Amino acid sequence: MRYAPVLLAGLAAAGSAHAQDVTIKPSADVRLRYEHVDQDGLARKADALTLRVRPGVTVTRGEWSALIEGETTIALIEDYNSGTNGKPAYPLVADPPNLELNRAQIRYAGKGLGLTAGRQRIELADQRFIGSSGWRQNEQTYDAVRVQIGKPIGLSADLTYAWNVLTVNGRNGTGARPQAIGGENVFAMLNYGIKAGTLSAFAYLVDQDEAAVQGYRLSSQTLGVRFAGATPVGKDVKLGYIASWARQSDYRRNPNDYSANYWFGELSLIARGLTATAGYEVLGADKGAALTSVQTPLGATFRFGGWAGKFGTTPPEGLHDLYATAGYGWKQVLGADAITLTAVYHRFDSDRLALHYGDEIDLLASVKLGPTTVSARYAHYRADAVATDTDKAWLQLDWSL
């Protein structure tokens, strides 16, 4: 908790406001989740029942604020391989028991300027390359300084220097799954926003400076451009679009000499409660050797490549993901604030050698009742050239203050 005195002292010194101008706002985030995994090739099936509690408080004084947030994860049923508990006979469910300081930051939010220092959540663009891994019970946060200049319309910039990444492995993390990974990381985005969308140029310099983490081979520099937006195409109908390209290569102490392209395109149609999406993502490969394809070690991987989680590490031959999503949502129905149903199909292929990796179907049903959301998910991965057949099921309850 060494961050707390520094943050509070900094807030007290900021500005000349009187005591009555100070506001204190508590926060809480609770998630109870059951996860079942049946994976071919492993002797046991996994059953994980975990409770995540994330209490916090924000103190605000004028344009300055300080946030302190803890995080604890309790394994109520631990029949699974958390990555740190020594149970390799079970499938991996990367939600180990944990108790840690999740965020501790001081922030200045002025007109067209934001400055955040300390342990913080960072989510850039769609989180493909830099995110918080919010699906996992233990969030990924960053010890960093971040500067944001400008507004959504017009020119803006977002620059971060992060010297430590607090991983999802928790305080018992060690070896190839450490609690934290040091390094000199730089994340930069230059954006220009118009009514139709936002054009971004980005540079993500990822420095995974830990020998135990793949021998530095996850350090990379990714330079690219992205355009994302939406426009009305009729009454109550909106067309969304995303296009992105990037080039990734080795960086700093990475012993591999590689470069590979990243491509992403997506179209979505939203018509009242109906949503339909089609997309194609390419994580290119170079030589076909391990970790010489596009890698995203700091990305929110659950959002991409299927919920079964077979492609958190991109295969040596790269990855092509052709997917389609259909969903429907109702508001203020059957006593609920919202009810949502979603189905997703993925076809996975290689970038080199024309391999068909496998197919996946994902299903989701969720009900929102005030601050509480109850959801059920299912993922079925049918293997061909990569991994093994896997079924996963989740029941989850989320509550926030």
N, C-alpha and C positions, 0 to 999 in steps of 0.2 A: 504493500500500500504506500510505497514511497512517493507515488505521484500526488497523493491527496494533499499534503501540506503545501507543496509547491503550487498546485492549482488554486487552492483557496487563497493563498497569500497573493498570487497574481491577480485574482479577481478583486480582492480587497484594495489593491493598489490602483486598480483601473478607474479612471474617471473621478469625478468629485461629487457623485450622487449621494443623497442622504440615505439613511438606513431604510426609510419607508419605500424607497425606490427598488429595493431588492425583493425579488420573487423567488420562491422555492417551490419546485414542482417535482413530486416523487413519480417514479415510473416502475412498472413491473411487467414482466413478460414470462408467462408460464407455458410450457409445452410438455404434454404427456404423450408418449408414442410407443406403440407396439409394432415391431417389425419381425416378420417371418421370412426366412430365406431357405429355399430348397435348391441346391446347386449340385449338378452332376459332378462326380469326381471327388467329392468330399464325404467322409464317413458320417457326419452328423448334419442335421438341419439346425439352423440358427433360430433362436427365439430371444428377442431383446425387448424388454420393457424398461424404458428410461424416462426419467422426469428431469426436465431442465427448468431451472428458476433463475431469472435474471433481474434482480432488483437494482434500482438506481435512483439518483437524485440530480436535478439540474438547478443550479443557482444562477439567476440572471440579474444583471445590473446594467441597465442601458444597453449598449451595443456589445457588451461582454457577457460571456456565460462560462460556467465551469460544470462539467459533468463527471460524475463518478458512478461506475456501474460494475457490479460483481456478476459472477456466473458460476452456477454449480450444476453438475449433472450427476444424478443418482441412478445406478443400475438396480432396478427392483427385481428384474430377472436377467441374469448374465450368462445365458446359454448361447454365447456367440463369441467370435474372435473380434475384439475391439482394436487389434493391432498392437496393443500394449499389455494384454493380460495373459499371454502365453497359452492360447487355446487354438492352435493351428488346425485342429480337426474340424472346426466349425467354419462356416462362411464368414467373411468379413462384414461387420457392421461397425463403421468407424465412429462410434459414440462412446468413448471410454468414460468411466467416472472421473469427475474433475471438480476442482474448486480453484478459481483464479479471478484476478482483476481483468475484466473484459475490456472496459474502456475507462480512460482517465484523461480528459482533455480540457483545454481552455480554448475558447473560440471568440474571435471578433467578427461581427457581422455588420458591416457598414454599407453605405450606398455603393453598390457595384464592387464591393471588396469583401472577401471572406478569408480569414486566416485561422487555421486550426493547428494546434500543437499538442502532442502527447499521444497516448494510445487511442486509436480511433478506427472507425469503420470506413473503408474506402471501397466504393463501387463505381467503376468507370464504364460508361456506355452500357452495353448489355451484359457486362461482367464476364465476357468470354476469356479475357486475358487477366483482368485485375478485378477481384471481387471479394466477398466476405464469406463464401461457402455457407450461406444462411440456412441451407437444408440440414446441415449437421447440427447436433445439439450443442457442440462447442464451436462457437463462431471463430472465424479467422479475422484477426484484427492486426493493425499495424502501428508500430512506434514510429511516428513520422511528423513532419511539418508539411502542411498543405496550404497552398495559396490559390484562391479562385478570384478571377478578375472579370468583370463584365456582367452582362445580363443575357437571358435566353435569346432575345432577338438582337441581331448584330454580332459584333466580334467579342469573343470571350476566350479566356485562357484558364487552364487548370494544371498546376504544377505541384508535384509531390516528391519529397525526398524521404525515403523510409529506410531506416537502419536495422529494423528487426521486424520479423513477421511471426506473430503468435499463431501457431497452427491449430488444427482441429484435434490434435493428438492429446492435448491436455498436459497437466503438470507431470504425469508419469511417462510422458513420451521420451524415447531414447533411441539411439542408433539411427537407423534409416527413417524412423518416425519420431523426430525430436519435438520437444515442446515448442521450441522457437528456432528460427533460422535467421542468422545475421547476414548482413551484406549491404552494399551500397546500391540500393534500388532507386531508380528515377522513373517517374511516370509523368508524361507531359501530353496535354491535349490542347490544340488550338481549334476553336469552333467558330463557325459563322452560321447564325440562325436566321431563317426567313420563315414566312408563313407556311410554306410547303414542307419544311423540315430543317434539319441541321447537318451541315457539312463539317466533318472533323478530320484533322490530320493528327496522328498520334505517334508517340515514341515510347515504348515500354522497355526499359533496361532492367532486366531481372537478374539479380546477383544472388544466387543460392550458394553462399560461401560456407558450405559445410561439407567436408569430405565424405561423411557418412551418408549424405543425401545424393546418391547416384554419382559419387566422385566428381562433384561440381558440374555434371553434364546437363543439369537443368538450368544453368545460367544462359540467358539468351537476350538478344536485342530484336525487337519487333517494331518495324516502321510501316505505317499504313495510312489509309484513308477510309472514311466511312460516311455514308449519307443515310439518314433515317428520318421518316416523317409520315404524315397521313393527310389525306384530303377528302372532303365530301364528294361523293359521286352521285348523290340522289337524296331524297328525303329519308332521313334516318339510316343512311348507308355511308360507310366510310371505308376508303381503301388505304391500307398501310403498306409501307415499303421500306426495305432495308437492303443496302448494297455495301459490301466492304471488301477491300483487298489489303493484304499486308505481306511483307517479306521478313522472315525470321532467319537469324543466323546465330552462331556461337558468340559468347560474350565472356570477357574477363578470363577466369581460370578454367573454363570449359575446354577439355582436351580434344573434343570433337571439332572437326572442321566441316561445317555444313551450312547450307542455306536452302530454304524451302518456302513455297508460296502458301498463303492462306486466302481462300475465297469464300464469300458468304452472300447469299441472296435469299430474300424472303418477301412474299406477298401475303397480305391478310385482308379479309373482307369482314366487316362488322356491320350487321344489319339487325338493329334492335337487339334481341337477345342472342342472335346467332353469330358465331365466330368461326371462320374457316381460314386455315393457314396452309401454305405450301412453301417449302424451303429446300435449299441445297447448300451444304457446307463441305468445303474441301480443306483438309489439313494435309498439306503436301509432304512428300518424302524426298530425300536426297539420294543417299547411297543404298538404302535398305538395311543399314546397320541400326542397332538399338540407339534410340534417342537422337537420331538424325532426321526425324520428322518434326513437324510443328508441335510443340509442347506448350501446355498452359498450366503450369504448376500452381499459379496464384489465382486461377479462374474459378468461377462457381460451376464446377463440372456437372452437378446434378441438373442444371438447366439445359445441358447440351448432351447429345450422344445417347439419349435414352435413360430412363430411370433405373434400369437394371445395373448401370454403372460399369459397363464392360470396357469403356474407352476413356477412363480417367487419365491413363497414360496412352498416348497415341502409338499404335503399332509401328514397327520399323518401316513398313511399306506404306504408311500414311493412312488416311481415312477419308472416305466419301460418305456423307450422310444425306440421303434423300428422304424427306419426311413430309407428312401431311397431318393436320390437326383439325378436328371438328368439335365444336362445343356449343352448348346452349345454357343460358342463364335466365333465371326468373328472379324478380325483385318483389318483395312484400307478398309472399305467397305461403299458404299453409302455416301462418304464424311466424315464418322466418323472414329475416331481412333479405336474404339472398340464398338461392339454391343454384348450384353449377354442376353440369355434367361435361366431361371432356374425354375424348378418345384420340390417341396418337399412334401413327404407324411410322416405323423407321426401316429403311433398307440400308445396310452397311456394306461398303465395298472398299477395296484398297485403292491407293493412288498409283501404285506400281504393280505390275504383274497380273492385273485383272482378276484379283481374288474376290470372291463373295464371302464376307465375314459372317453374316447372319442377318436375322430380321427380329424386330421387336414390336410388341403391342403394349401400350400403356393406357390405363383407364383411371379416371378420377371422378369422385363424387364428393361435393362439399356443401355444408349447410352453415350459414352465418346467423347467429342469434346475438345481436348486440356486440359485446366485446369478445364473444366466444365463437370459435369456428371448429366444427367437427368435420373430419374428412376421412375418406377411405381411398386407398390407391392400390393398384395392381400392375405389375410389370412381368411380361413373359418374353424372355430372350431365347430364340431358337438359333443355336450355333451351327455354323458351317465350317469356316476356316479358322475362326478365332474363338477362344474361350469354350465354355460348355453350356449346355441348356440350363437355364436358371429361371426360377419363379420367385418373385418377391411380392409381399403383401404388407400394407401398412394400415393401421388405425391410429388416428391422431386427434388430439384435442389441444387447441391453442386459445389462450386467454391473455389479454393485455389491458393494462391500466392506462 
